[in-house]
Structures are given as structure tokens and as C-alpha cells.
Amino acid sequence: MREHLILFDSECPLCHRSVEHVIEIDVHKRFVFAPLNGETASELLVGPQKDLKKENTLILVEEYQSTERTFRIRSNAILRMYWLVGNGWGLVGVLSFLPACIGDVFYRCVANHRHQFKLKMPRELGPKDRFLP
């Protein structure tokens, strides 16, 4: 059952690689994906969450189909995703319980320079049933 949503920058090769990585390790297929500039993000990022769109960062929406959604950003989103994947990756995810400011220093440094990496955009991201508009 697909419980969680990852919103990502669809123009960023590093973000595409990250999505590919999650698809590979998510053996229980708990995650679906949608671009930050897509319809799904526009529907979810409203009210108190509307400013998250301005963050231009990876956003994890836990229990995205529920009214009890939890939004996480930057390093906390990545580490929490590993926790939710489990299967040994939960060991990395344990770090999601640390204050976000620690991981966000590294995250912001990579994020600010991600378009400078010489990565090619993949032609296909993965199974179409894992992506929302």
C-alpha cells in the first residue's frame, strides 16, 4: 500500500537520482512521487503548508491520503524516508530523531549547488504507477 509521498524538483538531476534510489530500496512500495510543480503538490501544499513550495526542497508527506498528514523537509525528510523504508535502512533513519539543524547544514550546501553537478537527466524515472501528476 502506498502511504507516503515524496515531492521533488523535477528539473534537478540529483533529485531524479534520489527518486531512483528510493524506488530501488522501497521493496514494500510505500512511496509514490510527484513533482513540486505538479497538480498533486498544488493540492497538498495549501493553508499552513503553502510556504513549503517556496522552500524548493524535497518534501516528504507521510500518510498523504489522510487528514493527519505530516510534512517533513530537507534532511529530516530524507532521514525519515530511510526510517520508513526499513529493511536495514532504518539504521540511517534513526538520525531523523536528531535536531534537523544538524543535517540541514549539509543538505543546504548540496541543495544550493545541485544544478552544478554534471548529472544527466534520466529518460524514465521508474514505474509510472509510482508517480502522481
C-alpha positions, 0 to 999 in steps of 0.5 A: 500500500502506498502511504507516503509521498515524496515531492521533488524538483523535477528539473534537478538531476540529483533529485531524479537520482534520489527518486531512483534510489528510493524506488530501488530500496522501497521493496514494500512500495510505500512511496509514490512521487510527484513533482513540486510543480505538479497538480498533486503538490498544488493540492497538498501544499495549501493553508499552513503548508503553502510556504513549503513550495517556496522552500524548493526542497524535497518534501516528504508527506507521510500518510498523504491520503489522510487528514493527519498528514505530516510534512517533513523537509530537507534532511529530516525528510530524507532521514525519515524516508530511510526510517520508513523504508526499513529493511536495514535502512532504518539504521540511517533513519534513526538520525531523523530523531536528531535536531534537523539543524544538524543535517540541514547544514549539509543538505543546504550546501548540496541543495544550493549547488545541485544544478552544478553537478554534471548529472544527466537527466534520466529518460524514465524515472521508474514505474509510472504507477509510482508517480502522481501528476 
